[in-house]
């Protein structure tokens, strides 16, 4: 089973503090071996501190228009700082404003 959703923009949090945003977000939810897997892509990752824009960083991504938080997302691959890439996440949560 596979479900997808997307958002033109998402806020990026590191340890609860906003560090930037991502453009062109896509999230895929897979159900595999009795648990959910979350993978995604982004077209651009803009940070206020360029040192926080690298592969391997663990972040949370807030998709405000979908009211979803992608928790514990790890950037797997980025073309170069502030460009497109992929991530894997541990889980997603919905929230009310």
Buried (B, 14 or more C-beta within 10 A) or exposed (E): EEEEBBBEBBBBBBEEEEBBBBBBBBBBBEEEEEEBBBBBBBEBBBBEEEEBBBEEBBBBBBBEEBEBBBBEBBBBEBEEEBEBBBBBBEBBEEEEE
